[in-house]
Amino acid sequence: MASTRSFAEHIIEFIQGLDTTIPLPDGVDWIYPFKQPEVVEMATRFYTQYYSDTKDRHFLFGINPGRLGAGMTGVPFTDPILLEDKCGIANEAQKKHELSSLFIYEMIEHVGGLDWFFKRYYISSLCPLGFIKEKKNFNYYDSRELMSAVKGFIVESVEKQVSKYCKSDKAFSLGQGKNFKIFAELNQEYKWFEEVIPLPHPRWVMQYKRKHKSKYLDEYLLKLNP
């Protein structure tokens, strides 16, 4: 019998089951926002609002959450201000903007709007939890030791997410450099998708190519809503 559980229930169960007992290299700590009940509530409201159906979607995978954005709301590329102003989900989190979030929500409006986008796409991160080292964000690929420690966690996390409600013809990498290279290599090994398509990372655009932002918004439009 086919499951009647919604995409929202599938993802909420996934984020609540993330394992932070995996030993990390010295000096590296998890960013684990879901230990806070208010973050679980924000994420639950978001996914319930946009994913309470059984429709298959294409998946986009970023690198890993940072301290701001998903590190505060539990929702990838969504800072507390945008969660409230764009998604209508009031929250008590410290109101700070995050560069990647600003690009993502501008992109979503550019390609079709929130309802259009979330009915067709789901955004996650290749590593669904982030890391901090010396009080700064640290990416899963920033050291061989960390990559070795969390590779199994990354593979297991992707497989749990794509096990339901996922279109397997293609997925997108938010990041054209290391994230894309590692994602493509893992995909070749585990055969999750027929194709992995790279997209410019939102933070890279906002930090280094902001004057040319319209060019990159159009690239997203071409690949996501051709």
ZIMOPE-V991313 format. One record per backbone hydrogen bond with DSSP energy under -0.5 kcal/mol. NH is the residue of the N-H (numbers start at 1). CO is the residue of the C=O. E is the energy in kcal/mol with one decimal. If there is no record, write none. Layout:
nh->NH co->CO e->E
nh->NH co->CO e->E
//
This chain:
nh->7 co->53 e->-3.3
nh->8 co->51 e->-2.3
nh->10 co->6 e->-2.1
nh->11 co->7 e->-2.5
nh->12 co->8 e->-2.7
nh->13 co->9 e->-2.2
nh->14 co->10 e->-1.5
nh->15 co->11 e->-2.7
nh->16 co->12 e->-1.8
nh->17 co->13 e->-0.8
nh->17 co->14 e->-0.9
nh->18 co->15 e->-0.9
nh->20 co->18 e->-0.6
nh->28 co->25 e->-2.0
nh->29 co->132 e->-2.4
nh->31 co->130 e->-2.7
nh->32 co->30 e->-0.7
nh->33 co->31 e->-0.5
nh->35 co->32 e->-1.1
nh->36 co->33 e->-1.8
nh->37 co->35 e->-0.6
nh->39 co->36 e->-1.1
nh->40 co->36 e->-1.8
nh->41 co->37 e->-2.2
nh->42 co->38 e->-2.0
nh->43 co->39 e->-2.6
nh->44 co->40 e->-2.6
nh->45 co->41 e->-2.4
nh->46 co->42 e->-2.3
nh->47 co->43 e->-2.8
nh->48 co->44 e->-2.4
nh->49 co->45 e->-2.0
nh->50 co->46 e->-1.9
nh->51 co->47 e->-2.7
nh->52 co->48 e->-0.5
nh->53 co->51 e->-1.9
nh->57 co->165 e->-1.9
nh->58 co->120 e->-2.5
nh->60 co->122 e->-2.7
nh->61 co->172 e->-3.1
nh->62 co->60 e->-0.5
nh->62 co->124 e->-2.3
nh->65 co->127 e->-0.5
nh->66 co->68 e->-0.5
nh->71 co->66 e->-0.6
nh->71 co->68 e->-1.7
nh->72 co->69 e->-2.1
nh->73 co->69 e->-2.1
nh->74 co->70 e->-2.0
nh->76 co->74 e->-0.5
nh->78 co->75 e->-1.3
nh->81 co->96 e->-0.6
nh->83 co->79 e->-2.5
nh->84 co->80 e->-1.5
nh->85 co->81 e->-3.4
nh->86 co->82 e->-2.2
nh->87 co->82 e->-1.5
nh->88 co->84 e->-0.8
nh->89 co->83 e->-2.3
nh->90 co->88 e->-0.8
nh->96 co->94 e->-1.3
nh->102 co->98 e->-2.1
nh->103 co->99 e->-1.9
nh->104 co->100 e->-2.6
nh->105 co->101 e->-2.4
nh->106 co->102 e->-1.6
nh->107 co->103 e->-3.0
nh->108 co->104 e->-2.6
nh->109 co->105 e->-1.7
nh->110 co->106 e->-1.9
nh->111 co->107 e->-2.3
nh->112 co->108 e->-1.4
nh->113 co->108 e->-3.1
nh->117 co->113 e->-2.9
nh->118 co->114 e->-2.9
nh->119 co->115 e->-1.4
nh->120 co->116 e->-0.6
nh->120 co->117 e->-1.4
nh->121 co->117 e->-2.7
nh->122 co->58 e->-2.0
nh->124 co->60 e->-3.1
nh->126 co->62 e->-2.7
nh->127 co->63 e->-2.3
nh->128 co->126 e->-0.6
nh->130 co->31 e->-0.9
nh->131 co->138 e->-0.6
nh->132 co->29 e->-2.4
nh->133 co->136 e->-2.8
nh->134 co->27 e->-0.6
nh->136 co->133 e->-1.5
nh->138 co->131 e->-2.1
nh->142 co->139 e->-2.0
nh->147 co->143 e->-2.3
nh->148 co->144 e->-2.6
nh->149 co->145 e->-1.9
nh->150 co->146 e->-2.1
nh->151 co->147 e->-1.2
nh->154 co->150 e->-2.6
nh->155 co->151 e->-2.6
nh->156 co->152 e->-2.6
nh->157 co->153 e->-2.3
nh->158 co->154 e->-2.5
nh->159 co->155 e->-2.4
nh->160 co->156 e->-2.2
nh->161 co->157 e->-1.9
nh->162 co->158 e->-2.7
nh->163 co->159 e->-0.7
nh->164 co->161 e->-1.0
nh->167 co->57 e->-3.0
nh->168 co->166 e->-0.5
nh->171 co->195 e->-1.9
nh->172 co->59 e->-2.2
nh->173 co->197 e->-2.6
nh->174 co->61 e->-2.8
nh->174 co->172 e->-0.6
nh->175 co->173 e->-1.5
nh->175 co->199 e->-2.7
nh->181 co->177 e->-2.4
nh->182 co->178 e->-2.7
nh->183 co->179 e->-2.6
nh->184 co->180 e->-3.0
nh->185 co->181 e->-2.0
nh->186 co->182 e->-2.7
nh->187 co->183 e->-2.8
nh->188 co->184 e->-2.1
nh->189 co->185 e->-1.6
nh->190 co->186 e->-3.0
nh->191 co->187 e->-2.5
nh->194 co->168 e->-2.4
nh->197 co->171 e->-2.9
nh->198 co->196 e->-0.5
nh->199 co->173 e->-2.6
nh->205 co->201 e->-2.2
nh->206 co->202 e->-2.4
nh->207 co->203 e->-2.6
nh->208 co->204 e->-2.4
nh->209 co->204 e->-0.8
nh->209 co->205 e->-1.7
nh->212 co->209 e->-1.7
nh->213 co->210 e->-1.8
nh->215 co->212 e->-1.1
nh->216 co->212 e->-1.2
nh->217 co->213 e->-2.4
nh->218 co->214 e->-2.1
nh->219 co->215 e->-1.4
nh->220 co->216 e->-2.1
nh->221 co->217 e->-2.3
nh->222 co->218 e->-2.6
nh->223 co->219 e->-1.9
nh->224 co->220 e->-2.9
nh->225 co->221 e->-2.5
//
